[in-house]
Amino acid sequence: MLDGTLGAIERLIEPGRVSRRVYTDPEIFDIEMERLFGRSWLFVGHESQIPKPGDYFTTELGRQPVIMVRHSDSSVRVLLNRCTHRGAKVLNERSCNARRMSCLYHGWTYDTDGRLIGVPEAEGCSAGFDLRNFGLAAVPRLQTYRGFVFASLSPTGIGLEEHLGGMKANIDDLADRAPD
């Protein structure tokens, strides 16, 4: 197994050539998932994809299925698309509108802000079961720039503005040319 260091990957690169393993090796892919997709800012979607409260769009951040949803207060949320009961996906459709989101597996129901608002068999839950402790997890960091929604699966790291760097000028140009 690769030791996870940059040196291990650099050994696969010769001047003017890159080993095919860089593109096909599952171990390198795992390192990329952890160190790139698991730590940096990733584009989720655009606010225009979810114009009304309850509108949602499902996608993936690395290996994590997520829901970008417009909450009833008009805020944009990005939630992990995994039921806190058994880990099944809550939403399977790519996009739609829903006042509430219900897991098809056991019917746990969530509000569009991720709060758990109902379980069908509450009497089967342990003593002291509190709905407030079982909401959908939100991504640790979420920011928008000019309507473009970005999220990070890491609670720490550089800010979005620094991550975008010179790309902000390109996003500004695009947004200014197509204000709708």
Backbone hydrogen bonds in HBPLUS format (Angstrom, degrees):
<---DONOR---> <-ACCEPTOR-->    atom                        ^
c    i                          cat <-CA-CA->   ^        H-A-AA   ^      H-
h    n   atom  resd res      DA  || num        DHA   H-A  angle D-A-AA Bond
n    s   type  num  typ     dist DA aas  dist angle  dist       angle   num
A0008-ALA N   A0005-THR O   3.14 MM   3  5.52 131.1  2.40 104.7 115.5     1
A0009-ILE N   A0006-LEU O   3.12 MM   3  5.34 121.6  2.48 100.9 114.8     2
A0010-GLU N   A0006-LEU O   2.84 MM   4  6.10 159.6  1.88 154.7 161.7     3
A0011-ARG N   A0007-GLY O   3.04 MM   4  6.20 142.7  2.18 145.1 152.5     4
A0012-LEU N   A0009-ILE O   2.94 MM   3  5.44 156.3  1.99 113.9 121.6     5
A0013-ILE N   A0010-GLU O   3.04 MM   3  5.36 165.5  2.06 114.9 118.3     6
A0019-SER N   A0012-LEU O   2.94 MM   7  5.32 156.5  1.99 158.6 165.5     7
A0014-GLU N   A0017-ARG O   2.95 MM   3  5.04 145.3  2.07 136.4 146.1     8
A0017-ARG N   A0014-GLU O   2.90 MM   3  5.04 168.8  1.91 127.9 130.5     9
A0022-VAL N   A0019-SER O   3.10 MM   3  5.83 152.5  2.18 117.8 123.6    10
A0023-TYR N   A0020-ARG O   2.91 MM   3  5.56 144.6  2.04 117.4 126.3    11
A0024-THR N   A0020-ARG O   3.19 MM   4  6.42 132.2  2.44 140.9 153.8    12
A0024-THR N   A0021-ARG O   3.17 MM   3  4.92 132.9  2.41  92.3 105.2    13
A0025-ASP N   A0021-ARG O   2.86 MM   4  4.89 163.6  1.89 138.5 138.6    14
A0029-PHE N   A0025-ASP O   3.04 MM   4  6.34 159.2  2.09 151.9 158.5    15
A0030-ASP N   A0026-PRO O   2.90 MM   4  6.14 152.3  1.97 142.9 149.7    16
A0031-ILE N   A0027-GLU O   3.06 MM   4  6.36 152.8  2.13 143.1 150.0    17
A0032-GLU N   A0028-ILE O   2.90 MM   4  6.23 159.9  1.95 153.1 158.5    18
A0033-MET N   A0029-PHE O   2.87 MM   4  6.17 159.6  1.92 153.0 158.5    19
A0034-GLU N   A0030-ASP O   3.00 MM   4  6.23 159.0  2.05 147.5 152.6    20
A0035-ARG N   A0031-ILE O   2.77 MM   4  5.84 171.1  1.78 161.8 162.9    21
A0036-LEU N   A0032-GLU O   2.81 MM   4  5.11 150.8  1.89 133.3 141.9    22
A0037-PHE N   A0032-GLU O   3.14 MM   5  6.59 151.6  2.22 149.9 157.9    23
A0038-GLY N   A0033-MET O   2.75 MM   5  5.80 115.3  2.17 137.0 155.9    24
A0039-ARG N   A0036-LEU O   3.39 MM   3  5.57 154.2  2.46 102.4 109.5    25
A0040-SER N   A0036-LEU O   3.07 MM   4  5.81 158.8  2.11 155.5 158.6    26
A0042-LEU N   A0151-ALA O   2.81 MM 109  5.46 162.5  1.84 152.6 157.8    27
A0151-ALA N   A0042-LEU O   2.95 MM 109  5.46 155.0  2.01 149.0 155.5    28
A0044-VAL N   A0149-VAL O   2.78 MM 105  5.50 176.3  1.78 157.4 156.9    29
A0149-VAL N   A0045-GLY O   2.78 MM 104  5.37 170.5  1.79 161.0 162.6    30
A0049-GLN N   A0046-HIS O   2.86 MM   3  5.66 165.8  1.88 127.4 132.2    31
A0047-GLU N   A0147-GLY O   2.83 MM 100  5.25 166.0  1.85 155.4 160.0    32
A0050-ILE N   A0047-GLU O   3.05 MM   3  5.64 161.2  2.09 116.8 122.5    33
A0055-ASP N   A0052-LYS O   2.92 MM   3  5.53 163.0  1.94 141.5 144.9    34
A0054-GLY N   A0070-ARG O   2.74 MM  16  5.48 174.4  1.74 157.0 155.1    35
A0098-ALA N   A0054-GLY O   2.93 MM  44  4.85 157.1  1.98 119.2 123.6    36
A0070-ARG N   A0055-ASP O   2.99 MM  15  5.63 157.0  2.04 163.0 169.8    37
A0056-TYR N   A0096-CYS O   2.93 MM  40  5.72 155.8  1.99 157.5 157.7    38
A0096-CYS N   A0056-TYR O   3.32 MM  40  5.72 148.1  2.42 134.5 141.1    39
A0057-PHE N   A0068-MET O   2.83 MM  11  5.20 143.1  1.97 146.4 158.2    40
A0068-MET N   A0057-PHE O   2.82 MM  11  5.20 177.7  1.82 162.2 162.2    41
A0058-THR N   A0094-ARG O   2.77 MM  36  5.09 163.2  1.80 149.1 152.1    42
A0059-THR N   A0066-VAL O   3.09 MM   7  5.53 158.0  2.14 144.2 150.1    43
A0066-VAL N   A0059-THR O   2.84 MM   7  5.53 170.5  1.85 148.6 150.9    44
A0061-LEU N   A0064-GLN O   2.81 MM   3  5.13 161.3  1.84 149.2 153.0    45
A0064-GLN N   A0061-LEU O   2.96 MM   3  5.13 163.2  1.99 129.8 128.0    46
A0081-ASN N   A0065-PRO O   2.76 MM  16  5.21 172.4  1.77 130.9 132.5    47
A0067-ILE N   A0079-LEU O   2.74 MM  12  5.18 152.9  1.82 152.3 160.8    48
A0079-LEU N   A0067-ILE O   2.90 MM  12  5.18 156.7  1.95 148.0 151.3    49
A0069-VAL N   A0077-ARG O   2.87 MM   8  5.31 160.1  1.91 150.2 157.0    50
A0077-ARG N   A0069-VAL O   2.86 MM   8  5.31 165.0  1.88 159.3 164.4    51
A0071-HIS N   A0075-SER O   2.86 MM   4  5.43 162.8  1.89 165.6 168.0    52
A0074-SER N   A0071-HIS O   2.90 MM   3  5.24 154.1  1.96 121.4 123.7    53
A0139-VAL N   A0078-VAL O   3.04 MM  61  6.05 162.6  2.07 156.3 155.4    54
A0080-LEU N   A0137-ALA O   2.72 MM  57  5.53 168.0  1.74 166.4 170.1    55
A0083-CYS N   A0088-ALA O   2.73 MM   5  5.38 171.8  1.74 161.2 162.7    56
A0087-GLY N   A0083-CYS O   2.91 MM   4  4.70 136.6  2.10 131.6 141.2    57
A0101-MET N   A0110-TYR O   2.85 MM   9  5.09 169.9  1.86 152.1 155.6    58
A0110-TYR N   A0101-MET O   2.72 MM   9  5.09 162.3  1.75 149.5 155.7    59
A0103-CYS N   A0108-TRP O   2.91 MM   5  5.43 163.3  1.94 158.6 160.8    60
A0107-GLY N   A0103-CYS O   2.92 MM   4  4.87 130.8  2.16 132.2 144.4    61
A0109-THR N   A0118-GLY O   2.85 MM   9  5.06 170.5  1.86 152.4 154.2    62
A0117-ILE N   A0109-THR O   2.79 MM   8  5.73 164.2  1.82 149.0 154.4    63
A0111-ASP N   A0115-ARG O   2.79 MM   4  5.28 156.5  1.85 152.1 159.3    64
A0114-GLY N   A0111-ASP O   2.92 MM   3  5.34 161.7  1.95 117.8 121.6    65
A0136-LEU N   A0114-GLY O   2.72 MM  22  4.68 148.5  1.82 142.7 144.5    66
A0124-GLY N   A0121-GLU O   2.94 MM   3  5.57 156.4  2.00 118.2 125.6    67
A0125-CYS N   A0122-ALA O   2.99 MM   3  5.37 165.2  2.02 114.9 119.4    68
A0129-PHE N   A0126-SER O   3.09 MM   3  5.55 142.1  2.24 139.1 136.1    69
A0133-ASN N   A0130-ASP O   2.96 MM   3  5.77 165.9  1.98 126.8 131.1    70
A0134-PHE N   A0131-LEU O   3.07 MM   3  5.55 169.4  2.08 123.9 124.8    71
A0141-ARG N   A0152-SER O   3.37 MM  11  5.16 155.3  2.44 152.1 148.9    72
A0152-SER N   A0141-ARG O   2.95 MM  11  5.16 153.7  2.02 140.9 142.3    73
A0143-GLN N   A0150-PHE O   3.01 MM   7  5.46 166.5  2.03 152.4 155.5    74
A0150-PHE N   A0143-GLN O   2.82 MM   7  5.46 172.1  1.83 175.9 178.5    75
A0145-TYR N   A0148-PHE O   2.84 MM   3  5.14 151.9  1.92 141.7 150.7    76
A0148-PHE N   A0145-TYR O   2.92 MM   3  5.14 160.4  1.96 119.6 120.3    77
A0163-HIS N   A0159-GLY O   2.98 MM   4  6.22 158.4  2.03 150.3 157.3    78
A0164-LEU N   A0160-LEU O   2.82 MM   4  6.06 161.6  1.86 161.9 165.4    79
A0165-GLY N   A0161-GLU O   3.03 MM   4  6.19 153.1  2.10 143.7 151.1    80
A0167-MET N   A0164-LEU O   2.82 MM   3  5.21 144.6  1.94 148.7 144.0    81
A0168-LYS N   A0165-GLY O   3.21 MM   3  6.07 166.5  2.23 120.8 124.2    82
A0169-ALA N   A0166-GLY O   3.25 MM   3  5.87 142.2  2.40 112.6 119.3    83
A0170-ASN N   A0167-MET O   2.99 MM   3  5.18 120.2  2.36 101.0 115.8    84
A0171-ILE N   A0167-MET O   2.98 MM   4  6.37 158.7  2.03 155.9 162.2    85
A0172-ASP N   A0168-LYS O   2.78 MM   4  5.98 162.9  1.81 154.1 159.1    86
A0173-ASP N   A0169-ALA O   2.93 MM   4  6.10 158.1  1.97 143.0 149.0    87
A0174-LEU N   A0170-ASN O   2.95 MM   4  6.17 163.8  1.97 149.3 153.5    88
A0175-ALA N   A0171-ILE O   2.83 MM   4  6.04 168.4  1.84 156.6 159.8    89
A0176-ASP N   A0172-ASP O   2.81 MM   4  5.89 157.3  1.87 151.4 157.8    90
A0177-ARG N   A0173-ASP O   3.05 MM   4  6.15 145.0  2.18 144.2 152.7    91
A0178-ALA N   A0174-LEU O   3.08 MM   4  6.22 134.4  2.29 142.7 154.6    92
